[in-house]
Amino acid sequence: FIFRARHLLYLLLLLLLQFLLFFFLHFYREPQSPKWSRWREERTREPEREVAHMPWTREVVAGVYRGRRCRMESCFDFAQCQRGGFKVYVYPQQKGEKISESYQSILATIEASRFYTSDPSQACLFVLGLDTLDRDQLSPQFVHNLKTKVQNLQLWNNGRNHLIFNLYSGTWPDYTEDLGFDIGQAMLAKASISGDNFRPGFDVSIPLFSKDHPRTGGDRGFLKYNTIPPFRKHMLVFKGKRYLTGIGSDTRNALYHVHNAEDVLLLTTCKHGKDWQKHKDARCDRDNAEYDKYDYREMLHNSTFCLVPRGRRLGSFRFLEALQAACVPVMLSNGWELPFSEVIDWNTAAIIGDERLLLQIPSTVRSIHQDKILSLRQQTQFLWEAYFSSVEKIVLTTLEIIQDRVSRHKSRSTLMWNSHPGALFTLPQYSSYLGDFPFYYAGLGIKPRAKFTAVIHAVTPLVSQSQPILKLLVAVAKSQYCAQIIVLWNCDKPLPAKHRWPVTSVPVIVIEGETKVMSSRFLPYETLVTDAVLSLDEDTVLSTTEVDFAFTVWQSFPERIVGYPARSHFWDSNKERWGYTSKWTNDYSMVLTGAAIYHRYYHYLYTHFLPSSLKNMVDQLANCEDILMNFLVSAVTKLPPIKVTQKKQYKETMMGQVSSRWADPDHFAQRQTCMNKFASWFGAMPLVHSQMRLDPVLFKDQVSILRKKYREIERL
């Protein structure tokens, strides 16, 4: 009996499984009835956040993204990225199509980047030439008939592997997130995107930026110094519109409850729009009068915290303004997916508030310790300068995030994204190990390896055994820190016979440059196995002691250029351009790579990060490669190079080289031109002035010469 009962139970279970399988196959196959699709959509929706303030209904949201379930695994063709790597194709702009200045900046940034390809067959990602930034039908920038225009694109493929940029969507009074056309399986790089519509790991949330936002470079943050204590004149401020009609009014309408006209200044005005007086309430006149008393920029620069409430949309311009001003953003926009949230830890730079708890905000920010405030403010400056200060950085950050998804095995760590110098300067193709980058040595508690590789750039034939390059080889090889010497033969004459080179205790590798151009001295050669590179011109005059001392100094500053010949830049107000000077003064901003030590990662960055236009200019002029390397390193570190002391006769020796290219006036004029061309590409002048020079301990002190470690420097 027990056996039969158990048998019957198994049979019933089997029938139940068959029924469930039939139910699943019948109802989940395509196409489904609209009623069932809607029921399943609602039942399987991810847990929703608190979005009671959202103006759009569930039915509207369901129509916004037909591909709302898209993820990289289901709606992105990874095989398309295997042909040419991560390359981005921009559709040609069609004649007669209007395009906004902001979208033109986005496209120009992509076309000038290392990701760009003009060959669609090599592309991994596609960006429309049609302006999709402003999808507000009331806007003069609105592009009509976009649905038809997009569908007619031969490469559209239902949006697969496409990226669509958007700042504004929907129209008053609804302001839905509908773009007015079916995006299919395309990814969105969208401002003010809600957590409900954001597809994690597929879409990218970008900040709302104005049409005046700089295309490149951008101003640095306003936290010039590590101010201690970090408190400012005001504790919490906001100045902006409040809305009498339509959506977006609740939070801003309630700010007057918290405003105290002392350390909390939350000012709103209803004086905007054509018919504001028709709808004005009892508080309008009083609020407007209080609003006009204060200057917004003065408030912004003198407040510890800046409130960032939603307006008509979830995002607002206040967000970027607060970041730049080192005013800690206090976010009051429930449901907003914060910009670049996939990679940025906003808890280290902002306070995430809740609109329903507005009255608790003042007491919350007052309770934050000053150490935490300083940390938050410092992080706002890093994030602003790394990812938000220009349209270029916003676009490149978006592309880098997608590249990390495509090449997940080479993707950057959270630390790389959230610490100096940021992910844009930390190329994952070089390494995914933090210890391979000079910026992370201090944080990891490690030091660079105690050896260097000398790279000597040779451009003149070897005709005499008394030439400077041979003396330099011998002096460098005697250094206790030298692992090997690479001679880059960029001379038009054939390579000298092996016996012409001096015998040294370290390997000497002679590499003949294929193209024999100046930029080749900074190629990431496989033979560069040490962390440190000692870059040398063939006519440099250095002693072994000077080499040893410079390397010892570099070990304490592995992220910077450390060396001997220094130069400086200045702003020429008469010509309104940057000037270059080689005058011997206490002030400098560059250390030339004719005798300098730096980390080998900068060879990789120089080759793969900088645009070909700048490197081509260097190669055509056969000049300025050292200036470009200084620009690059200063842009990464935000710091000046380190100058070390040289032997007494160094100046006289260099100035005595009449035949040297340094005495050529054309050479000097070219370097002036280079300075301005480089500054234009970087969007700002990255070079930093310094008056610090590091000398050996006891240098020039009136003590016994035997007590001095680098005594030969003083003797020479």
C-alpha positions in Angstrom: 0.0 0.0 0.0 2.8 2.4 0.9 4.6 1.6 -2.3 1.4 2.3 -4.4 0.8 5.6 -2.6 4.3 6.8 -3.2 4.0 5.7 -6.9 0.8 7.6 -7.2 2.4 10.7 -5.7 5.3 10.6 -8.2 2.7 10.3 -11.0 0.8 13.4 -9.8 4.1 15.4 -9.5 5.0 14.4 -13.1 1.6 15.5 -14.4 1.9 18.8 -12.5 5.3 19.5 -14.1 4.0 18.7 -17.6 1.1 21.1 -17.0 3.5 23.9 -15.9 5.7 23.3 -18.9 2.7 23.5 -21.2 1.6 26.7 -19.5 5.0 28.3 -19.8 5.5 27.4 -23.5 1.9 28.4 -24.4 1.9 31.8 -22.8 5.5 32.9 -23.1 5.9 32.2 -26.8 5.8 35.1 -29.2 3.5 36.8 -30.2 1.5 37.1 -27.0 -1.8 38.7 -26.6 -1.7 42.3 -25.5 -3.6 41.6 -22.3 -1.2 38.8 -21.2 1.9 40.9 -22.2 0.7 43.8 -20.1 0.0 41.4 -17.1 3.4 39.8 -17.4 5.1 43.2 -17.8 3.6 44.4 -14.5 4.2 41.1 -12.6 7.8 40.7 -13.6 8.8 44.4 -13.3 11.9 45.0 -11.1 11.0 46.4 -7.6 10.1 50.0 -8.2 11.6 52.9 -6.3 9.5 55.6 -4.7 8.4 57.5 -7.8 5.1 59.0 -6.7 6.2 62.3 -8.1 6.7 60.9 -11.6 4.4 62.6 -14.1 4.1 59.6 -16.4 1.7 56.7 -16.0 2.6 53.0 -16.2 1.1 52.8 -19.6 3.2 55.6 -20.9 6.4 54.2 -19.5 5.7 50.8 -21.1 5.6 52.6 -24.5 8.8 54.6 -23.9 11.2 51.7 -24.3 10.0 48.7 -26.2 13.5 47.3 -25.6 13.3 48.0 -21.8 14.6 44.5 -21.1 17.7 45.0 -23.2 21.0 44.3 -21.6 24.5 44.0 -23.2 24.1 40.2 -23.4 20.7 40.3 -25.2 20.8 43.5 -27.4 24.4 44.0 -28.2 26.5 42.2 -30.8 29.9 41.7 -29.3 31.2 39.9 -32.4 31.0 43.3 -34.2 33.7 44.6 -31.9 36.2 41.8 -32.6 37.1 43.0 -36.1 38.5 46.5 -35.4 38.4 46.7 -31.6 36.3 49.3 -29.8 35.8 51.8 -32.7 32.9 54.3 -33.1 31.4 55.3 -36.4 29.5 58.6 -36.7 26.9 58.8 -39.4 27.5 61.5 -42.0 25.4 64.6 -41.4 22.6 65.0 -43.9 22.3 68.1 -45.9 19.6 70.5 -44.7 19.4 68.9 -41.3 19.7 71.3 -38.4 22.1 70.4 -35.7 22.6 72.1 -32.3 25.9 73.4 -31.2 25.9 71.0 -28.3 25.4 67.9 -30.5 28.0 69.2 -32.9 30.4 69.3 -29.9 29.5 65.7 -29.1 30.2 64.5 -32.7 33.4 66.5 -33.0 34.7 64.9 -29.8 34.1 61.4 -31.0 35.6 62.2 -34.4 38.7 63.6 -32.8 39.1 60.7 -30.3 41.1 57.5 -30.6 37.9 55.5 -30.8 36.8 57.0 -34.1 36.6 55.1 -37.4 35.3 56.3 -40.8 34.8 52.7 -41.9 31.4 51.3 -40.6 32.5 47.8 -41.3 35.2 48.2 -38.6 32.8 49.9 -36.1 31.7 48.4 -32.8 29.4 51.3 -31.9 27.4 53.7 -34.1 26.3 57.3 -33.3 23.6 59.1 -35.3 24.4 62.2 -37.3 20.8 63.3 -36.6 20.4 65.6 -33.5 18.6 63.7 -30.8 19.6 65.9 -27.9 16.4 67.9 -27.5 13.2 65.9 -28.0 11.0 68.6 -26.5 8.5 69.4 -29.3 8.2 73.0 -28.1 12.0 73.5 -28.5 13.4 75.2 -31.7 16.1 72.5 -31.7 13.5 69.7 -32.1 14.1 67.6 -35.2 10.9 66.6 -36.9 10.1 63.3 -38.6 13.0 61.6 -36.7 11.2 58.3 -36.6 11.2 58.0 -40.4 14.7 59.4 -40.8 16.2 56.8 -38.4 14.3 53.9 -39.8 15.7 54.7 -43.3 19.3 54.4 -42.2 20.8 51.4 -43.8 22.9 50.5 -40.8 20.2 51.0 -38.2 19.5 47.3 -37.7 16.8 48.1 -35.1 19.2 50.1 -33.1 21.6 47.3 -32.3 25.1 48.6 -31.3 23.8 52.1 -31.5 24.2 54.9 -28.9 21.7 57.7 -28.7 22.6 60.9 -26.8 19.7 62.9 -25.2 19.4 65.8 -22.8 15.7 66.7 -23.0 12.7 64.6 -23.7 8.9 65.1 -23.5 7.0 68.4 -23.6 5.2 70.5 -21.0 3.1 69.6 -19.1 3.8 65.9 -19.2 7.6 65.7 -19.6 7.7 62.0 -20.3 10.9 60.2 -21.2 9.6 59.4 -24.7 12.0 60.5 -27.4 9.3 60.5 -30.1 10.7 57.5 -32.0 11.3 53.8 -31.3 15.0 53.4 -30.2 14.8 49.7 -30.7 17.8 48.0 -29.2 19.9 51.1 -29.0 21.6 52.2 -25.8 20.8 55.6 -24.3 23.2 58.2 -23.0 20.5 60.3 -21.3 20.2 63.1 -18.8 17.5 63.1 -16.1 16.8 59.4 -16.6 14.7 57.8 -14.0 15.7 54.6 -12.1 12.6 52.9 -13.5 13.5 53.4 -17.1 17.3 53.1 -16.7 18.5 49.7 -18.0 21.5 48.8 -15.7 24.7 47.9 -17.6 23.1 49.1 -20.8 22.1 52.7 -20.7 24.5 55.5 -19.4 23.1 58.3 -17.3 24.8 61.6 -18.3 24.6 65.0 -16.6 22.4 67.8 -17.9 24.8 70.4 -19.4 24.1 73.8 -20.9 24.8 75.0 -24.4 27.6 77.1 -22.9 29.4 74.1 -21.4 33.0 74.1 -22.7 33.7 71.8 -25.5 37.2 70.9 -24.3 39.3 71.6 -21.2 37.0 73.6 -19.0 37.7 75.6 -15.9 39.2 73.8 -12.9 37.3 73.5 -9.7 37.1 76.3 -7.2 38.7 74.5 -4.3 42.1 75.9 -4.7 43.5 74.9 -1.4 42.7 72.3 1.3 40.8 74.8 3.4 40.8 73.9 7.1 38.3 74.1 8.7 36.2 73.4 5.7 33.1 75.3 6.7 32.0 78.3 4.6 29.8 81.3 5.3 26.6 79.5 4.5 25.7 75.9 5.5 23.1 75.1 2.8 22.0 77.2 -0.2 19.7 77.0 -3.3 18.5 79.6 -5.7 16.1 78.8 -8.5 12.6 78.6 -9.9 9.6 77.1 -8.3 6.7 76.0 -10.4 3.1 77.2 -9.9 1.5 74.9 -12.5 2.3 71.5 -13.9 4.8 69.0 -12.5 7.9 69.6 -10.5 6.4 71.9 -8.0 6.1 70.0 -4.7 9.7 70.0 -3.5 10.7 73.5 -4.5 7.3 74.9 -3.2 8.2 73.5 0.2 11.7 75.0 0.5 10.5 78.1 2.3 9.8 75.9 5.4 13.6 75.3 5.8 14.9 78.8 4.7 16.1 80.8 7.8 17.8 83.8 6.0 21.0 83.0 8.0 23.0 79.9 7.3 20.3 78.2 5.3 19.4 80.2 2.2 16.8 78.4 0.0 15.5 81.0 -2.4 12.8 80.5 -5.1 11.1 82.7 -7.5 7.9 82.2 -9.4 8.7 85.1 -11.7 9.3 83.2 -14.9 7.2 82.2 -17.9 4.8 84.4 -19.8 1.8 84.2 -17.5 3.3 83.7 -14.1 1.2 86.5 -12.6 -2.0 84.7 -13.6 -1.1 81.8 -11.3 0.9 83.5 -8.6 0.1 82.5 -5.0 0.2 84.4 -1.7 3.9 83.8 -1.3 5.2 84.9 -4.7 5.9 88.6 -4.0 7.6 87.9 -0.7 9.7 85.0 -2.3 10.7 87.2 -5.3 11.8 90.0 -3.0 14.0 87.7 -0.9 15.3 86.0 -4.1 16.6 89.3 -5.5 18.6 90.1 -2.3 21.3 87.5 -3.0 23.8 86.9 -5.7 23.8 83.3 -6.9 27.6 83.0 -7.6 28.5 84.5 -4.2 26.2 82.0 -2.5 27.6 79.1 -4.5 31.2 79.9 -3.7 30.5 80.6 0.0 28.4 77.6 1.0 29.4 74.2 2.4 26.4 72.4 0.9 24.3 73.1 -2.2 20.8 71.7 -2.5 20.0 70.0 -5.8 16.3 69.5 -6.0 14.6 68.3 -9.2 12.8 70.8 -11.3 10.5 70.0 -14.2 12.9 67.1 -14.9 14.9 64.9 -12.5 18.2 66.5 -13.3 19.2 70.2 -13.2 22.1 72.5 -14.1 22.6 73.0 -10.3 24.3 69.6 -10.1 27.3 70.5 -12.2 27.4 74.0 -10.8 27.7 72.6 -7.3 30.4 70.2 -8.3 32.6 72.8 -9.8 32.2 75.2 -6.8 33.3 72.5 -4.3 29.9 72.9 -2.7 28.8 69.4 -1.6 25.6 68.5 -3.6 22.6 67.5 -1.5 20.5 65.5 -3.9 16.7 65.8 -3.6 15.5 64.1 -6.7 14.0 60.7 -5.8 14.3 58.2 -8.6 17.1 60.0 -10.5 19.8 57.7 -11.7 22.8 59.8 -11.0 25.3 60.5 -13.8 27.8 57.7 -14.5 26.4 55.8 -11.5 27.7 52.6 -13.0 31.3 53.6 -12.2 31.2 56.6 -9.8 30.6 56.2 -6.1 28.5 59.3 -5.3 28.5 58.6 -1.6 32.0 59.9 -1.5 31.1 63.3 -3.1 27.4 64.0 -2.4 24.7 63.6 0.1 21.8 61.6 -1.2 18.6 62.9 0.4 14.9 62.0 0.3 12.3 64.5 -0.9 9.9 63.2 1.7 12.3 64.1 4.5 13.0 67.7 3.4 12.6 69.2 6.9 15.4 66.9 8.2 18.0 68.1 5.7 19.4 71.0 7.7 20.0 68.9 10.9 21.5 66.1 8.7 24.1 68.3 7.1 24.9 70.1 10.4 25.8 66.7 11.9 28.4 65.8 9.3 31.9 66.0 10.7 34.3 68.5 9.2 36.8 65.8 8.2 34.0 64.2 6.2 33.1 67.5 4.6 36.6 68.1 3.5 36.8 64.7 2.0 33.5 65.2 0.1 34.6 68.6 -1.2 37.9 67.2 -2.4 36.1 64.4 -4.3 33.8 66.9 -6.0 36.8 68.6 -7.4 38.3 65.3 -8.6 35.1 64.2 -10.3 34.5 67.6 -11.9 37.9 67.8 -13.4 38.1 64.1 -14.4 34.7 63.6 -16.0 32.4 66.7 -16.1 34.3 69.9 -16.8 33.7 69.7 -20.6 31.5 68.1 -23.2 34.6 66.2 -24.3 35.1 64.6 -20.9 31.4 63.7 -20.6 31.4 62.0 -24.0 34.7 60.2 -23.5 33.6 59.0 -20.1 30.4 57.6 -21.7 32.5 55.8 -24.4 35.0 54.4 -21.8 32.2 53.0 -19.7 30.8 51.1 -22.8 34.3 50.0 -23.7 34.7 48.5 -20.2 31.5 46.5 -20.8 32.7 45.2 -24.2 36.1 44.2 -22.9 35.1 43.2 -19.4 38.3 41.2 -18.9 40.2 44.5 -19.3 37.8 46.8 -17.5 39.0 49.3 -14.9 38.4 48.8 -11.2 36.2 51.0 -9.1 39.3 52.5 -7.5 40.6 53.6 -10.9 37.3 55.4 -11.6 37.1 57.1 -8.2 40.6 58.1 -7.5 43.2 60.4 -9.1 43.9 60.7 -12.0 40.7 59.0 -13.1 39.8 56.4 -15.7 40.3 58.6 -18.8 44.1 58.5 -18.1 44.2 54.9 -16.9 44.1 52.8 -20.1 43.1 49.2 -19.3 44.8 47.9 -22.4 48.1 48.7 -20.7 47.3 46.8 -17.5 44.5 46.0 -15.1 46.8 45.8 -12.2 47.0 49.0 -10.1 50.7 48.4 -9.3 51.6 48.9 -12.9 50.6 52.6 -12.8 52.7 55.2 -11.0 49.7 57.0 -9.5 48.8 54.2 -7.2 52.2 53.4 -5.6 51.6 55.4 -2.5 48.1 54.1 -1.9 49.3 50.5 -2.4 52.3 51.0 -0.2 54.7 49.9 -2.9 57.8 51.4 -4.6 59.0 51.3 -8.2 61.7 48.8 -9.0 65.2 50.2 -8.2 66.4 50.0 -11.9 66.0 52.1 -15.0 66.3 51.7 -18.7 68.2 54.5 -20.5 66.8 55.4 -24.0 69.3 57.5 -26.0 67.9 59.2 -29.1 70.6 59.2 -31.9 70.1 61.3 -35.0 73.7 61.9 -36.2 76.1 59.3 -37.7 78.9 57.8 -35.6 82.1 59.1 -37.2 84.4 59.5 -34.2 85.2 57.6 -31.0 85.1 61.0 -29.1 81.5 61.8 -29.9 79.3 62.7 -26.8 77.0 59.7 -27.3 79.8 57.3 -26.6 80.9 59.1 -23.5 77.3 59.3 -22.4 76.9 55.5 -22.9 79.9 54.8 -20.6 78.7 57.2 -17.9 75.2 55.8 -17.8 76.3 52.2 -17.9 78.3 52.8 -14.7 75.3 53.8 -12.7 74.4 51.2 -10.1 70.7 51.6 -11.0 71.1 51.0 -14.8 69.5 47.8 -16.0 70.0 48.3 -19.8 70.6 50.9 -22.4 68.5 51.3 -25.6 69.9 53.3 -28.5 67.2 54.5 -30.8 68.9 54.9 -34.2 66.9 57.6 -36.0 69.8 58.5 -38.2 69.6 58.3 -42.0 73.0 56.6 -42.1 73.3 52.8 -41.6 73.8 51.3 -38.2 77.4 51.4 -37.0 79.2 48.0 -36.6 78.8 46.4 -33.2 82.5 46.9 -32.4 82.1 50.7 -32.7 80.0 50.7 -29.5 81.9 50.7 -26.2 82.0 47.6 -24.0 79.7 48.0 -21.0 78.6 46.0 -18.0 74.9 46.3 -19.0 73.2 45.2 -22.2 73.1 47.8 -25.0 70.2 47.3 -27.4 70.3 49.2 -30.7 66.9 49.7 -32.3 66.6 51.2 -35.7 63.6 53.4 -36.1 61.4 52.3 -39.0 59.9 55.8 -39.6 62.8 57.7 -38.0 60.4 60.4 -36.5 60.7 62.2 -33.2 57.7 60.6 -31.6 59.3 57.2 -32.0 61.5 57.9 -28.9 58.3 57.6 -26.8 57.1 54.3 -28.3 56.2 51.6 -25.7 59.0 49.2 -26.7 58.7 45.7 -25.5 62.3 45.9 -24.3 61.3 48.5 -21.7 60.9 46.2 -18.8 61.8 48.6 -15.9 59.4 51.0 -14.4 61.8 54.0 -14.9 62.9 55.4 -18.2 65.9 57.7 -18.4 65.4 59.7 -21.6 68.5 61.2 -23.1 69.5 63.2 -26.2 72.7 62.0 -27.9 74.6 65.2 -27.0 73.6 65.3 -23.4 76.5 65.6 -21.0 75.9 63.8 -17.7 78.1 62.1 -15.1 77.3 58.8 -13.4 76.8 60.7 -10.2 74.2 63.0 -11.7 72.4 60.0 -13.2 72.3 58.2 -9.8 71.1 61.3 -8.0 68.3 62.0 -10.5 67.1 58.4 -10.2 67.1 58.5 -6.4 64.9 61.6 -6.5 62.5 60.0 -9.0 61.9 57.1 -6.7 60.2 59.5 -4.4 58.1 61.1 -7.2 57.4 58.2 -9.6 54.4 59.9 -11.2 56.3 63.0 -12.3 59.1 63.9 -14.7 62.4 64.4 -12.9 65.4 65.8 -14.6 67.9 68.6 -15.4 67.2 71.0 -18.2 64.2 73.2 -17.2 62.1 75.5 -19.3 59.0 77.7 -18.6 55.8 79.0 -20.2 54.1 82.4 -19.8 51.1 84.2 -21.1 52.0 86.9 -23.5 49.2 89.5 -23.0 50.3 91.6 -26.0 50.0 88.7 -28.5 47.3 86.9 -26.5 49.0 83.6 -26.7 51.3 81.3 -24.7 55.0 82.0 -24.8 58.0 79.7 -24.3 61.2 80.8 -22.5 64.5 79.1 -21.9 65.8 81.8 -19.6 67.6 80.5 -16.5 65.4 81.6 -13.7 64.1 80.1 -10.4 60.8 79.4 -12.0 60.0 76.5 -14.4 57.1 74.4 -15.6 58.9 71.9 -17.9 61.8 69.5 -17.6 63.0 68.6 -21.1 63.3 64.9 -22.0 66.9 65.3 -23.2 67.9 64.4 -19.6 64.9 63.3 -17.6 63.5 60.2 -15.8 59.8 59.2 -15.9 57.6 56.1 -15.7 57.4 53.9 -18.7 53.5 54.2 -18.7 53.9 57.6 -20.2 55.3 56.0 -23.3 52.1 54.0 -23.7 49.9 57.1 -22.9 51.8 59.3 -25.4 51.4 56.7 -28.1 47.8 55.6 -27.5 46.1 58.5 -25.8 47.3 61.6 -27.7 45.7 62.3 -31.2 47.7 61.6 -34.3 47.4 65.3 -35.3 49.7 66.4 -32.4 52.2 63.6 -33.0 52.2 64.3 -36.7 53.0 68.0 -36.0 55.9 66.9 -33.8 57.2 64.6 -36.5 56.9 67.1 -39.3 58.7 69.8 -37.3 61.2 67.3 -35.8 60.7 69.4 -32.7 58.4 69.8 -29.6 58.2 66.2 -28.6 59.6 67.0 -25.1 57.0 69.8 -24.7 54.2 67.5 -25.6 55.4 64.9 -23.1 55.4 67.6 -20.4 51.9 68.7 -21.3 50.7 65.1 -21.1 52.3 64.3 -17.7 51.1 67.6 -16.2 47.6 67.0 -17.5 47.6 63.7 -15.8 49.2 64.6 -12.5 48.0 68.3 -12.1 51.6 68.8 -10.8 54.8 70.4 -12.0 57.9 68.3 -12.9 60.9 68.1 -10.5 64.1 69.8 -11.3 67.3 68.5 -9.8 70.6 70.2 -9.4 73.3 69.9 -12.1 77.0 70.3 -12.2 78.4 73.8 -12.2 79.5 73.9 -15.8 76.3 72.6 -17.2 75.0 75.9 -18.3 78.2 77.0 -19.9 78.6 73.6 -21.6 75.1 73.7 -23.2 75.4 77.3 -24.2 78.8 76.7 -25.8 77.2 74.2 -28.3 77.0 76.7 -31.2 75.9 74.1 -33.6 73.1 72.9 -31.3 69.5 73.2 -32.5 68.8 75.3 -29.4 70.7 78.2 -31.0 68.4 78.1 -34.1 65.8 81.0 -34.0 63.4 78.9 -36.2 63.6 76.1 -33.7 62.5 78.5 -30.9 59.7 80.0 -33.0 58.4 76.4 -33.7 58.3 75.7 -30.0 56.1 78.8 -29.4 53.7 77.5 -32.0 53.7 74.1 -30.5 52.8 75.5 -27.1 49.6 77.1 -28.4 48.6 74.1 -30.5 49.0 71.7 -27.6 47.1 74.1 -25.2 44.3 74.3 -27.7 43.9 70.5 -27.9 44.0 70.0 -24.1 41.4 72.8 -23.8 43.5 74.6 -21.2 47.1 75.1 -20.1 48.0 72.0 -18.1 51.6 73.1 -17.2 52.1 74.1 -13.6 54.9 76.5 -12.4 57.3 75.5 -9.7 60.3 77.0 -7.9 61.4 73.8 -6.2 64.8 72.3 -7.0 66.1 69.3 -5.2 69.8 69.2 -4.3 71.9 66.5 -2.7 72.0 66.6 1.1 74.8 68.9 2.2 75.2 70.3 -1.3 77.1 73.6 -1.0 77.3 73.3 2.8 80.7 74.2 4.3 81.5 70.7 5.5 84.1 68.1 4.6 83.7 66.9 1.0 84.0 63.3 2.4 80.7 63.7 4.1 78.8 64.3 0.9 77.2 61.4 -0.9 77.1 63.1 -4.4 80.3 65.1 -4.0 81.2 64.8 -7.7 78.3 67.1 -8.6 79.9 69.9 -6.7 83.4 69.2 -8.0 82.5 69.3 -11.7 
